[in-house]
Amino acid sequence: KKLKVGGKLVCAQLVQDDHLRCWGKNTRGGLGQGTFTSPVGGKGLPVEPKGVGKVSDFWVGFNFACAKQATGGKTLCWGANGLPINMLDTWGSISPLKVTP
C-alpha cells in the first residue's frame, strides 16, 4: 500500500491488513522490536513493530519510525530521533511509545 525509506530502515504498510513491516539496521531500535539487535536472519527480514497494529499513516526517519494507529488515532514512535518521544524519554525508544506533548 505504502513504502517509506529512512536513512537506515524501510517500512511498508501492507495491502492485506494495514499493518507495518520494517527492515534495515536496528542499531537504535528502529525496528520497534524492543531490542538493539537485528532479527534472526539478518537486517533484510521484514518485522512488525510490536504493539502497533493497523495504521492509517506512518513516517520513517534516519534511525526511527512513527505510526498513527487506525483505531483510536494514537501516534507511536520508536528508535532514536535525537528528541524525546514523551516526558519520560531522553533519546528515543526500542519499543513503540505513545507520543505525548
C-alpha positions, 0 to 999 in steps of 0.5 A, a space after each residue: 500500500 505504502 513504502 517509506 525509506 529512512 536513512 537506515 530502515 524501510 517500512 511498508 504498510 501492507 495491502 492485506 491488513 494495514 499493518 507495518 513491516 520494517 527492515 534495515 539496521 536496528 542499531 537504535 531500535 528502529 525496528 520497534 522490536 524492543 531490542 538493539 539487535 537485528 532479527 534472526 536472519 539478518 537486517 533484510 527480514 521484514 518485522 512488525 513493530 510490536 504493539 502497533 497494529 493497523 495504521 492509517 499513516 506512518 513516517 520513517 526517519 534516519 534511525 526511527 519510525 512513527 505510526 498513527 494507529 487506525 483505531 483510536 488515532 494514537 501516534 507511536 514512535 520508536 528508535 532514536 530521533 535525537 528528541 524525546 518521544 514523551 516526558 519520560 524519554 531522553 533519546 528515543 525508544 526500542 519499543 513503540 511509545 505513545 507520543 505525548 506533548 
